[in-house]
Amino acid sequence: MKGPFEVQAINNEFEVLATFLGIADDDQERSQIEVHSKQDGICKFKHNGELYSVARMQLLTGVKTAYEFNSNWYAIQR
């Protein structure tokens, strides 16, 4: 019996932010995104001096910026 594949999990919130910033395909720019924290499902990132909160839509209510990724809706708040 074979063991499980070693597949790195996708950080959906990080990918949503990279897509929002237009740098999803730019490895150098992606490396500029700093991961600050993840608490109660809300991830905080910093890019070019700007702080962003990214989470599933139901966790960031009232935010109008929404993106679909991996069959879920995510909100981004500055």
Residue pairs with C-beta under 8 A, 6 or more apart in sequence:
10 70
11 43
12 69
12 70
12 72
12 74
13 38
13 43
13 45
13 54
13 55
13 74
14 33
14 35
14 43
14 45
14 54
15 24
15 69
16 54
16 67
16 69
16 74
16 76
17 33
17 45
17 47
17 52
17 54
17 76
18 24
18 30
18 33
19 67
19 69
20 65
20 67
20 76
21 29
21 33
21 47
23 29
23 30
24 30
32 47
32 48
33 45
33 46
33 47
34 45
34 46
34 47
35 43
35 44
35 45
36 44
36 45
36 46
36 51
37 43
37 44
38 44
40 59
41 55
41 56
41 59
42 53
42 54
42 55
42 59
42 60
43 53
43 54
43 55
44 51
44 52
44 53
44 54
45 51
45 52
45 54
46 52
50 78
51 78
52 76
52 77
52 78
53 60
53 76
53 77
54 74
54 75
54 76
54 77
55 74
55 75
56 72
56 73
56 74
56 75
57 63
57 66
57 72
57 73
57 74
57 75
59 75
60 75
60 76
60 77
63 75
63 76
63 77
65 75
65 76
65 77
66 73
66 74
66 75
66 76
67 73
67 74
67 76
68 74
